[in-house]
Amino acid sequence: MGDSGTLAWWQTWWVIVPGLFLCLPLGLVALWFRRGTSTGLKAVVSIATVAFYVVALAVSPSDESEPASAPPAAETDRPSPTAEPTVTPTAEVPKLKGMTKQRAERKLRAAGLEPGTISHRPTAARAGTILAQGVAGGTSVAVGTEVALVVAVPFPRSPTVVGQTAGVAEARLRRAGYAVKRVYRTRTSGRNGEVIGQSPRGGVPVRKGSTVTLTVLRVVAPPPPPQPVNCTPGYSPCLPPAPDYDCAGGSGDGPAYTGPVRVTGYDPYGLDADGDGTACNW
């Protein structure tokens, strides 16, 4: 394998061997153009060099398995940027009790809030005023939160049942949600069982469940007229029995006297001298 003095510098072994390891194609070109070297030796050296490269590539770690290189110290030490905290805007819920519905809605919107569900409650308070709110006044909530409102409405008006029979009136009131109590008033005329009064009166707002008192007429027969006691029959007014009656101021001698009286039948004392039905009327 000694170098011949007639070989070019790039055909010497001092150039071919490093060339095979550092730049295989150039090393192979120089090898195969070298004069004085057998073809068999050239083939053996070429095969051995190629085999060396194949084995080296097979045992070297792949790019995927190589650990990621650490970032430069300057980048590693640099603090990561901190995200800005998200701030939700809030609003304070105003106190709305006692306001009108319209004013309460304006107050909510002015505070950045919205009126929520509106419900109604019968009450003696002025109709249309706020009785309660879903979120207490003074509470901080997110802007745009809906606040439910409870609005006052009048009690329902009780039915007017005066003039109806007690049974019909009571059934009507109970269907409307009221309790019923009866009191009776006795008279000698009218329609028995008729409602002649109710309390509270009909047509006014009354809370459901309240008691409505009905005054019911109870008709009874009038008492018979008192029967005369110890009266002489045939005269009105009564003339108590006596041996004789004369007209007062007349010439009779009694012993009993009377003023004008109506003769209703037999005239036992003879007081109706002119027969006009009235005695002692001169």
Backbone bond lengths (Angstrom), bond angles and torsions (degrees), N, CA, C in turn:
res aa  C-N    CA-C-N  psi(-1)  N-CA   C-N-CA  omega(-1)  CA-C   N-CA-C  phi
1 M - - - 1.461 - - 1.527 111.72 -
2 G 1.327 116.75 12.88 1.459 117.68 179.14 1.492 111.58 -66.71
3 D 1.301 116.16 146.60 1.458 121.08 -177.25 1.529 108.90 -77.70
4 S 1.314 118.34 136.23 1.464 124.49 175.95 1.516 108.37 -81.66
5 G 1.300 114.16 145.98 1.451 117.09 -178.48 1.495 113.65 -69.10
6 T 1.369 117.84 -11.06 1.469 120.40 -178.80 1.517 112.31 -93.46
7 L 1.365 119.82 -0.68 1.480 122.31 -176.59 1.521 110.20 -79.84
8 A 1.330 115.34 146.02 1.477 120.35 172.56 1.529 109.49 -69.63
9 W 1.320 114.50 157.51 1.485 118.22 -176.41 1.511 113.33 -59.16
10 W 1.349 117.20 -35.81 1.468 119.44 -177.38 1.519 112.57 -77.50
11 Q 1.380 117.26 -4.24 1.451 121.03 177.99 1.527 111.50 -100.70
12 T 1.304 116.55 1.77 1.450 119.41 179.70 1.507 110.02 -79.17
13 W 1.328 115.72 157.57 1.473 119.91 179.55 1.537 111.53 -65.49
14 W 1.331 116.19 -26.14 1.473 119.05 179.35 1.537 111.85 -66.97
15 V 1.290 116.82 -19.87 1.478 121.22 177.34 1.526 110.99 -101.02
16 I 1.390 116.09 -39.09 1.473 119.32 -175.42 1.525 111.20 -65.67
17 V 1.355 117.06 -47.37 1.479 119.27 -174.37 1.530 111.74 -62.58
18 P 1.362 118.55 -50.79 1.483 115.51 176.54 1.533 112.93 -61.97
19 G 1.370 114.71 -33.16 1.463 117.32 179.75 1.514 112.90 -64.34
20 L 1.384 115.29 -36.16 1.472 117.60 178.60 1.530 111.89 -62.68
21 F 1.311 118.35 -33.36 1.472 121.15 -177.31 1.526 113.15 -90.83
22 L 1.352 114.14 -28.98 1.464 116.25 -177.24 1.510 111.67 -95.05
23 C 1.311 117.66 -34.74 1.474 120.67 178.64 1.517 107.06 -147.43
24 L 1.333 115.73 89.59 1.461 122.30 -171.54 1.524 113.18 -52.80
25 P 1.354 120.01 -48.76 1.469 118.25 -177.34 1.525 112.38 -59.81
26 L 1.348 118.23 -43.78 1.460 119.94 -179.51 1.523 111.51 -67.19
27 G 1.350 114.49 -37.72 1.458 118.05 178.06 1.512 112.25 -63.68
28 L 1.360 117.23 -40.36 1.464 120.89 179.39 1.532 110.99 -66.94
29 V 1.349 116.16 -40.16 1.478 118.82 178.70 1.522 110.46 -60.70
30 A 1.352 115.53 -46.71 1.469 118.49 -179.91 1.522 111.71 -62.77
31 L 1.355 115.88 -37.21 1.470 119.62 -179.59 1.516 111.41 -63.88
32 W 1.320 116.53 -46.50 1.472 119.36 -172.65 1.525 111.22 -78.80
33 F 1.316 118.17 -16.81 1.467 119.15 173.43 1.537 112.54 -91.02
34 R 1.306 117.32 -3.11 1.478 120.18 -179.84 1.536 108.99 -69.02
35 R 1.284 115.49 128.87 1.457 120.55 177.37 1.529 109.89 -87.64
36 G 1.291 113.23 149.92 1.460 119.26 176.01 1.518 113.49 87.24
37 T 1.322 119.79 -0.34 1.476 122.83 179.11 1.513 107.44 -109.37
38 S 1.377 114.94 134.32 1.475 119.05 -176.80 1.524 110.43 -66.78
39 T 1.345 111.47 154.08 1.484 116.89 178.67 1.506 110.94 -64.02
40 G 1.315 119.36 -35.60 1.472 121.88 -179.91 1.506 111.85 -61.64
41 L 1.362 114.97 -43.51 1.467 117.72 178.99 1.524 111.15 -64.62
42 K 1.355 114.39 -41.54 1.472 116.90 178.50 1.545 111.02 -59.54
43 A 1.363 116.00 -41.77 1.466 119.72 -179.45 1.513 111.39 -64.87
44 V 1.369 115.59 -43.64 1.480 118.83 -179.41 1.516 110.75 -61.84
45 V 1.349 115.56 -45.64 1.485 117.94 -179.80 1.528 111.18 -63.43
46 S 1.339 117.97 -40.32 1.481 121.03 -179.90 1.531 111.42 -63.66
47 I 1.371 114.20 -45.67 1.481 118.29 -178.97 1.517 110.30 -64.02
48 A 1.334 116.21 -42.88 1.465 119.26 -178.87 1.527 111.97 -62.85
49 T 1.352 113.85 -39.89 1.477 116.91 -179.95 1.527 111.75 -66.97
50 V 1.350 115.91 -44.63 1.468 119.44 178.73 1.522 110.75 -61.90
51 A 1.385 116.80 -41.80 1.473 119.98 178.78 1.525 111.27 -60.86
52 F 1.357 114.67 -38.35 1.471 117.93 178.60 1.530 111.18 -60.80
53 Y 1.328 115.90 -43.29 1.470 119.29 179.23 1.536 111.99 -63.87
54 V 1.367 115.22 -41.06 1.481 118.32 -179.04 1.512 110.93 -62.49
55 V 1.353 115.31 -46.22 1.470 118.92 -179.95 1.519 111.23 -63.76
56 A 1.325 115.48 -41.49 1.469 118.25 -179.97 1.523 112.08 -62.13
57 L 1.344 115.83 -40.21 1.473 118.71 178.88 1.524 111.67 -69.13
58 A 1.352 116.73 -33.13 1.475 119.91 -177.84 1.517 112.30 -69.45
59 V 1.314 116.45 -37.08 1.475 118.69 -176.52 1.508 112.82 -90.77
60 S 1.328 118.79 -10.84 1.473 119.19 179.79 1.513 110.15 -75.03
61 P 1.366 120.13 141.64 1.490 122.68 179.34 1.511 110.68 -64.52
62 S 1.363 114.83 143.59 1.470 120.47 178.42 1.514 110.48 -72.23
63 D 1.317 112.89 163.00 1.473 117.42 179.42 1.511 112.15 -62.46
64 E 1.389 116.16 -31.60 1.477 118.77 -176.35 1.505 111.30 -70.42
65 S 1.383 115.71 -32.32 1.460 118.20 -176.93 1.505 113.08 -84.98
66 E 1.331 116.30 -9.97 1.444 118.48 179.97 1.526 109.78 -68.96
67 P 1.312 116.29 133.48 1.476 118.30 178.17 1.507 110.48 -64.30
68 A 1.317 114.08 142.72 1.463 118.96 179.09 1.502 109.22 -62.93
69 S 1.270 112.78 135.23 1.459 116.97 179.50 1.511 109.98 -69.31
70 A 1.273 114.03 143.26 1.453 119.41 -179.58 1.515 109.46 -67.46
71 P 1.305 116.74 141.16 1.454 118.86 178.28 1.510 110.37 -63.90
72 P 1.278 114.87 157.34 1.473 117.41 177.50 1.511 111.29 -55.60
73 A 1.306 112.52 149.25 1.468 117.93 -175.81 1.514 111.06 -55.90
74 A 1.323 116.19 -35.39 1.463 118.77 -177.41 1.510 110.32 -64.69
75 E 1.392 115.73 -39.52 1.465 118.38 -179.66 1.510 111.02 -74.10
76 T 1.364 117.54 -35.27 1.470 120.88 -179.16 1.517 110.60 -64.96
77 D 1.281 116.65 -42.61 1.463 119.57 -176.15 1.518 113.02 -77.01
78 R 1.357 117.25 -12.13 1.463 118.50 -176.44 1.531 109.73 -73.14
79 P 1.330 120.42 125.67 1.481 121.58 179.85 1.520 110.51 -67.13
80 S 1.358 114.49 140.49 1.463 119.47 179.25 1.527 109.63 -70.39
81 P 1.312 116.08 145.92 1.478 117.55 -179.52 1.519 111.10 -65.69
82 T 1.344 118.01 139.08 1.471 123.99 -179.59 1.522 109.47 -90.70
83 A 1.403 115.09 129.63 1.466 119.30 -179.94 1.521 109.91 -68.74
84 E 1.315 115.95 141.87 1.465 121.13 178.63 1.530 109.59 -69.42
85 P 1.331 120.55 129.08 1.472 121.10 178.83 1.525 110.85 -63.72
86 T 1.362 114.73 139.49 1.468 120.22 178.87 1.524 109.52 -80.18
87 V 1.306 118.17 124.87 1.470 123.01 -179.09 1.525 108.76 -108.06
88 T 1.333 115.96 119.27 1.464 121.05 177.95 1.522 109.10 -87.58
89 P 1.326 118.22 121.45 1.470 119.02 179.47 1.524 111.06 -65.10
90 T 1.311 116.93 139.19 1.463 122.37 -178.85 1.521 110.54 -120.32
91 A 1.324 114.09 163.64 1.469 121.00 177.59 1.521 107.98 -140.91
92 E 1.325 116.14 152.29 1.464 121.35 178.04 1.516 109.68 -93.16
93 V 1.342 115.94 129.15 1.463 121.16 -178.94 1.525 109.08 -72.35
94 P 1.344 118.52 125.20 1.468 119.39 178.33 1.524 111.47 -74.15
95 K 1.334 115.28 157.89 1.463 120.98 174.74 1.528 108.38 -82.45
96 L 1.343 116.06 123.36 1.459 120.57 -169.54 1.527 113.63 -115.03
97 K 1.321 119.44 -9.79 1.461 121.54 -174.88 1.526 110.63 -59.76
98 G 1.342 115.31 132.32 1.455 121.49 179.08 1.509 113.88 92.09
99 M 1.346 117.89 -14.54 1.469 120.13 177.48 1.527 109.91 -78.62
100 T 1.323 115.36 161.23 1.455 119.12 170.33 1.522 108.81 -72.23
101 K 1.311 116.42 158.67 1.464 121.42 -179.62 1.531 110.74 -58.80
102 Q 1.334 116.66 -42.93 1.461 119.74 -177.82 1.528 111.16 -63.85
103 R 1.333 116.39 -43.35 1.467 118.98 -179.23 1.517 110.95 -67.37
104 A 1.333 116.63 -39.44 1.462 119.88 179.60 1.521 111.03 -62.04
105 E 1.326 117.59 -40.44 1.465 120.61 178.85 1.529 110.79 -64.74
106 R 1.321 116.77 -39.36 1.467 119.61 177.87 1.531 110.90 -64.30
107 K 1.336 116.76 -41.45 1.465 120.72 -179.80 1.534 110.74 -63.45
108 L 1.333 116.76 -40.68 1.453 119.58 179.65 1.529 110.92 -63.26
109 R 1.327 116.27 -46.79 1.469 119.29 -177.71 1.525 111.19 -66.34
110 A 1.332 116.65 -35.06 1.461 119.48 178.17 1.529 111.10 -65.46
111 A 1.350 117.06 -27.87 1.460 121.28 178.94 1.525 112.56 -87.54
112 G 1.339 117.46 0.86 1.461 120.54 -179.98 1.515 113.09 87.45
113 L 1.329 117.72 17.80 1.462 123.16 -179.49 1.517 109.71 -115.24
114 E 1.337 116.23 175.13 1.449 120.83 -178.05 1.533 110.43 -128.39
115 P 1.348 118.15 143.79 1.468 119.75 172.24 1.520 109.65 -64.97
116 G 1.325 116.25 135.06 1.461 121.24 178.66 1.516 111.18 -98.10
117 T 1.318 115.74 -142.94 1.467 121.98 -178.62 1.523 109.68 -63.95
118 I 1.340 116.34 133.44 1.471 122.28 177.27 1.518 107.92 -104.02
119 S 1.333 117.40 120.17 1.463 122.11 174.49 1.521 108.83 -118.55
120 H 1.332 116.65 160.41 1.465 121.81 -175.16 1.525 110.21 -121.30
121 R 1.344 114.53 145.63 1.461 120.43 179.56 1.523 108.96 -135.99
122 P 1.354 117.66 121.21 1.471 119.55 176.38 1.523 110.02 -64.09
123 T 1.327 115.90 133.54 1.461 120.23 -177.17 1.514 109.34 -160.09
124 A 1.317 114.82 165.77 1.460 119.77 176.78 1.525 111.97 -80.58
125 A 1.349 117.30 -8.41 1.465 120.26 178.00 1.520 110.08 -67.05
126 R 1.334 115.63 164.47 1.460 120.24 -178.95 1.519 110.23 -61.42
127 A 1.305 115.69 132.26 1.462 120.60 -177.92 1.521 110.57 -60.53
128 G 1.341 115.88 139.86 1.455 121.28 177.13 1.512 114.74 90.48
129 T 1.339 118.37 -1.75 1.457 120.10 179.17 1.528 110.24 -91.29
130 I 1.337 116.05 156.81 1.459 122.06 -178.72 1.527 109.04 -81.40
131 L 1.340 116.61 124.66 1.459 122.05 177.71 1.526 111.65 -95.15
132 A 1.328 117.64 -32.65 1.462 121.51 -177.85 1.524 108.88 -158.89
133 Q 1.336 115.67 162.53 1.458 121.28 178.69 1.512 109.10 -135.04
134 G 1.342 116.21 148.88 1.456 121.24 -174.16 1.515 114.01 -68.42
135 V 1.331 118.43 -29.18 1.469 122.56 176.63 1.520 107.43 -120.79
136 A 1.302 116.55 127.95 1.470 121.11 -174.75 1.520 110.71 -61.92
137 G 1.334 115.08 144.58 1.451 120.41 176.74 1.515 111.61 -61.83
138 G 1.327 116.16 141.05 1.450 121.47 -178.78 1.515 113.78 93.02
139 T 1.354 117.85 -7.43 1.461 121.30 179.25 1.525 110.03 -79.58
140 S 1.336 117.17 139.86 1.465 121.82 176.18 1.528 108.94 -91.31
141 V 1.312 116.71 126.48 1.460 122.86 -179.56 1.520 108.40 -135.52
142 A 1.329 115.91 168.36 1.465 120.37 178.85 1.525 109.83 -67.09
143 V 1.315 115.64 144.15 1.463 121.09 176.69 1.530 108.67 -58.21
144 G 1.327 116.26 137.05 1.459 121.25 179.93 1.514 113.52 93.98
145 T 1.353 118.32 -5.03 1.461 121.36 179.51 1.527 110.20 -62.67
146 E 1.343 115.87 141.14 1.461 120.98 176.81 1.530 109.80 -89.04
147 V 1.324 116.37 137.55 1.468 122.75 -180.00 1.528 108.03 -117.00
148 A 1.327 116.89 117.22 1.467 121.58 179.27 1.521 110.16 -71.13
149 L 1.336 116.48 147.56 1.458 122.29 -178.17 1.515 110.27 -127.72
150 V 1.357 116.01 143.91 1.464 122.55 173.38 1.521 107.22 -112.51
151 V 1.336 116.75 121.11 1.460 122.69 -172.39 1.534 109.19 -111.18
152 A 1.338 115.87 138.88 1.465 121.47 180.00 1.525 110.74 -75.32
153 V 1.331 115.42 137.75 1.464 121.71 171.29 1.528 107.10 -129.88
154 P 1.343 118.54 155.81 1.463 119.85 -178.28 1.520 111.37 -66.80
155 F 1.346 114.41 156.75 1.459 118.97 170.48 1.527 108.80 -62.90
156 P 1.332 118.06 152.54 1.466 119.28 175.63 1.528 110.47 -65.54
157 R 1.320 115.58 152.50 1.467 120.00 179.25 1.523 109.57 -83.60
158 S 1.326 115.76 132.63 1.464 119.77 -179.40 1.524 110.42 -72.18
159 P 1.337 118.23 145.29 1.469 120.50 179.14 1.526 111.56 -63.77
160 T 1.320 115.16 149.19 1.472 120.81 173.60 1.524 107.94 -90.45
161 V 1.327 116.63 119.86 1.466 120.53 -174.02 1.521 112.22 -121.64
162 V 1.335 118.80 4.97 1.470 120.34 178.66 1.528 108.55 -63.61
163 G 1.343 115.81 134.61 1.463 121.52 -178.45 1.519 112.54 98.20
164 Q 1.361 117.69 -14.81 1.453 120.36 177.44 1.522 109.70 -90.09
165 T 1.329 116.13 164.11 1.460 118.52 174.86 1.529 108.68 -71.55
166 A 1.324 115.19 156.07 1.459 120.10 -174.26 1.526 111.62 -60.04
167 G 1.333 118.09 -40.58 1.460 120.90 -178.38 1.522 112.24 -64.15
168 V 1.331 117.08 -45.58 1.463 121.59 179.72 1.525 109.96 -65.32
169 A 1.333 115.95 -43.77 1.465 120.00 -178.43 1.525 111.23 -63.05
170 E 1.324 116.97 -44.02 1.457 120.09 -178.81 1.528 111.11 -64.61
171 A 1.322 117.52 -43.03 1.468 120.10 179.27 1.524 111.09 -61.99
172 R 1.313 117.15 -40.48 1.462 120.58 -179.37 1.519 110.97 -64.92
173 L 1.324 117.51 -42.67 1.461 121.16 -179.61 1.530 111.13 -66.67
174 R 1.315 117.43 -40.01 1.463 120.12 179.95 1.527 111.07 -66.65
175 R 1.324 117.78 -37.61 1.465 120.03 176.17 1.528 110.96 -63.26
176 A 1.326 117.09 -31.33 1.459 121.48 179.33 1.521 112.86 -79.98
177 G 1.355 116.96 -3.60 1.456 119.50 175.49 1.511 115.35 99.73
178 Y 1.340 118.08 18.83 1.462 120.63 -177.79 1.530 110.60 -113.06
179 A 1.328 114.87 151.80 1.463 120.74 169.20 1.528 108.24 -85.11
180 V 1.344 117.16 155.11 1.465 121.12 -173.87 1.530 109.52 -129.95
181 K 1.332 114.14 136.88 1.466 121.34 173.93 1.525 107.61 -127.74
182 R 1.346 116.40 139.31 1.468 120.78 179.67 1.528 110.22 -109.22
183 V 1.323 114.56 138.12 1.468 121.14 166.22 1.529 106.65 -126.74
184 Y 1.320 117.06 153.30 1.467 120.83 -173.61 1.518 110.79 -117.44
185 R 1.330 113.97 146.60 1.457 121.25 174.44 1.534 107.53 -127.73
186 T 1.329 114.14 127.82 1.466 119.63 -175.23 1.522 110.22 -94.31
187 R 1.341 115.30 132.57 1.454 122.71 175.48 1.528 108.61 -140.16
188 T 1.316 114.70 165.44 1.466 118.90 179.97 1.520 112.14 -96.07
189 S 1.348 117.23 0.62 1.462 120.31 178.41 1.521 108.97 -146.67
190 G 1.316 116.16 165.54 1.450 121.72 -179.30 1.518 111.04 112.74
191 R 1.373 116.27 -171.51 1.457 120.90 -178.64 1.516 108.84 -100.62
192 N 1.291 116.33 118.69 1.460 120.76 -177.47 1.536 110.02 -62.06
193 G 1.359 116.95 134.00 1.464 121.66 178.51 1.513 114.21 85.05
194 E 1.321 118.90 2.48 1.462 121.01 179.93 1.528 110.15 -79.58
195 V 1.355 115.48 141.82 1.470 120.46 175.62 1.528 107.39 -80.09
196 I 1.325 116.12 119.54 1.465 120.27 -179.39 1.529 112.10 -108.63
197 G 1.331 116.91 0.73 1.466 120.04 177.00 1.514 110.67 -171.29
198 Q 1.358 116.72 154.07 1.459 121.34 174.81 1.523 108.85 -144.89
199 S 1.330 114.95 146.71 1.462 121.09 179.91 1.537 108.78 -140.17
200 P 1.358 117.22 124.89 1.461 128.31 -4.50 1.522 111.63 -61.31
201 R 1.316 115.57 155.36 1.450 119.34 -176.24 1.524 110.62 -66.59
202 G 1.292 115.95 159.14 1.450 120.77 -178.57 1.519 112.50 -70.02
203 G 1.339 114.77 151.03 1.457 120.36 176.00 1.498 115.53 85.32
204 V 1.339 118.60 4.56 1.470 120.91 178.21 1.530 108.35 -109.81
205 P 1.355 118.20 154.19 1.470 119.62 179.04 1.526 111.40 -64.25
206 V 1.320 115.85 127.28 1.461 122.16 179.63 1.523 107.88 -137.00
207 R 1.333 116.68 130.60 1.469 121.48 179.67 1.528 110.10 -61.00
208 K 1.320 116.22 134.31 1.455 119.84 177.44 1.521 109.50 -63.20
209 G 1.332 115.82 141.62 1.447 121.58 -175.49 1.517 112.61 95.57
210 S 1.359 116.34 -13.28 1.467 119.56 178.02 1.530 109.62 -70.96
211 T 1.331 115.31 161.38 1.463 121.44 179.53 1.523 109.87 -95.07
212 V 1.320 116.14 128.85 1.462 122.50 174.82 1.527 107.13 -106.13
213 T 1.332 115.85 124.15 1.467 121.15 -179.22 1.520 109.51 -94.12
214 L 1.331 116.20 126.70 1.459 122.59 178.61 1.520 109.57 -105.01
215 T 1.338 115.43 132.42 1.471 121.18 173.05 1.524 106.70 -96.85
216 V 1.341 115.66 118.11 1.468 122.10 -173.25 1.526 108.88 -112.09
217 L 1.334 113.93 135.55 1.476 119.49 -178.38 1.523 110.32 -80.65
218 R 1.331 113.60 132.24 1.474 120.81 173.89 1.527 107.34 -119.23
219 V 1.348 115.93 111.96 1.473 121.51 -175.88 1.523 109.20 -92.29
220 V 1.351 115.06 130.78 1.468 121.27 177.04 1.526 108.21 -125.28
221 A 1.334 116.54 155.69 1.467 120.99 179.00 1.526 109.41 -69.27
222 P 1.334 116.56 142.28 1.469 118.30 178.95 1.527 110.52 -66.54
223 P 1.312 117.46 150.19 1.466 119.50 179.39 1.532 110.02 -67.68
224 P 1.314 118.57 147.09 1.478 120.52 178.74 1.528 110.07 -65.53
225 P 1.338 116.34 150.05 1.475 118.72 178.66 1.516 111.27 -61.56
226 P 1.304 118.17 146.50 1.470 119.81 -179.38 1.531 111.03 -64.14
227 Q 1.283 114.73 134.85 1.469 120.08 178.73 1.530 110.10 -77.76
228 P 1.353 117.32 136.16 1.474 119.55 177.95 1.521 111.22 -59.67
229 V 1.277 114.52 139.42 1.460 120.92 178.19 1.537 108.35 -116.55
230 N 1.343 115.60 125.80 1.482 121.33 179.80 1.522 111.69 55.97
231 C 1.349 115.16 48.73 1.461 120.66 176.57 1.530 109.18 -114.64
232 T 1.342 113.44 146.42 1.463 118.07 175.17 1.524 108.32 -76.64
233 P 1.298 120.38 120.95 1.459 121.66 -179.63 1.514 111.61 -58.80
234 G 1.352 116.35 143.71 1.458 121.51 173.99 1.504 114.40 104.06
235 Y 1.311 119.69 -0.02 1.464 121.26 -178.00 1.554 110.15 -132.08
236 S 1.315 115.50 146.86 1.459 122.20 174.78 1.522 107.26 -143.62
237 P 1.321 117.49 122.27 1.467 126.42 4.70 1.524 112.51 -72.43
238 C 1.344 111.76 178.94 1.458 119.90 -172.87 1.538 111.76 -62.86
239 L 1.290 112.69 138.44 1.477 119.61 172.49 1.528 107.13 -117.05
240 P 1.341 116.82 107.14 1.464 118.44 178.98 1.535 110.34 -55.50
241 P 1.308 115.27 146.26 1.479 118.05 -178.19 1.542 111.93 -56.43
242 A 1.330 114.64 139.56 1.490 121.44 177.72 1.541 107.29 -152.80
243 P 1.375 116.69 159.09 1.481 117.38 179.67 1.519 111.55 -57.92
244 D 1.342 117.99 -33.63 1.468 120.51 -179.55 1.524 108.26 -164.71
245 Y 1.366 114.59 150.36 1.459 121.57 175.39 1.506 107.77 -121.24
246 D 1.334 115.36 140.41 1.460 121.83 170.58 1.515 107.65 -127.17
247 C 1.328 114.87 159.35 1.463 119.25 179.64 1.524 109.19 -72.89
248 A 1.316 114.99 134.40 1.458 119.59 -179.84 1.525 108.72 -62.91
249 G 1.318 115.88 136.77 1.451 121.09 -179.84 1.528 112.98 86.39
250 G 1.337 116.77 -0.85 1.464 119.28 179.83 1.532 111.74 -94.92
251 S 1.295 114.47 -164.36 1.471 119.36 -176.15 1.512 112.74 -97.48
252 G 1.375 114.89 -0.34 1.455 117.20 -177.39 1.518 111.50 -67.95
253 D 1.384 114.74 160.93 1.457 118.15 -176.57 1.534 112.72 -106.29
254 G 1.322 115.13 16.56 1.466 117.06 174.62 1.519 114.11 71.06
255 P 1.277 118.23 -147.04 1.476 126.31 20.08 1.541 114.85 -83.27
256 A 1.431 118.41 -9.03 1.473 119.00 -178.80 1.512 108.59 -113.41
257 Y 1.273 117.96 149.85 1.472 123.50 -177.15 1.541 108.84 -128.55
258 T 1.332 116.25 154.36 1.472 121.79 178.38 1.507 109.63 -147.09
259 G 1.373 114.81 155.64 1.453 120.81 172.64 1.524 108.83 -87.84
260 P 1.340 116.63 -160.48 1.466 119.04 -178.84 1.534 110.96 -60.65
261 V 1.287 118.30 132.19 1.466 125.50 176.14 1.512 108.76 -136.85
262 R 1.352 115.55 154.30 1.462 119.42 177.65 1.513 108.49 -91.39
263 V 1.315 114.06 135.04 1.456 120.22 178.67 1.519 107.00 -91.71
264 T 1.340 117.27 114.28 1.463 121.78 -175.63 1.524 112.04 -100.11
265 G 1.273 117.48 -2.36 1.468 119.52 -179.01 1.522 109.41 -169.89
266 Y 1.287 115.28 -131.00 1.453 121.13 178.62 1.517 109.41 -64.94
267 D 1.369 116.62 140.67 1.470 123.59 -178.08 1.522 108.25 -109.18
268 P 1.384 116.11 80.06 1.469 117.63 -173.32 1.516 113.69 -66.87
269 Y 1.345 117.42 -24.09 1.457 119.04 -177.77 1.523 111.76 -94.17
270 G 1.351 118.56 -2.91 1.465 120.80 177.95 1.509 112.88 64.89
271 L 1.309 117.35 40.32 1.455 120.81 -175.76 1.536 111.86 -87.69
272 D 1.368 119.05 -22.64 1.471 121.78 -178.37 1.522 108.54 -95.14
273 A 1.311 115.47 78.63 1.466 120.39 -174.25 1.516 111.80 -66.61
274 D 1.386 118.35 -35.05 1.451 120.16 -177.41 1.533 112.49 -91.54
275 G 1.342 117.10 -2.31 1.470 120.59 175.88 1.501 116.36 68.05
276 D 1.373 118.15 22.98 1.470 119.43 -179.63 1.535 113.26 -89.87
277 G 1.344 118.20 4.93 1.448 122.63 177.86 1.498 113.75 91.17
278 T 1.333 117.67 -3.24 1.452 121.22 177.30 1.507 108.30 -126.85
279 A 1.330 115.73 125.96 1.479 120.02 -178.49 1.517 110.23 -95.87
280 C 1.297 115.31 151.84 1.466 123.30 174.35 1.537 111.91 58.38
281 N 1.344 117.37 41.48 1.459 120.78 -175.64 1.518 112.12 -111.18
282 W 1.315 117.15 23.65 1.478 116.43 178.02 1.500 111.56 -83.37
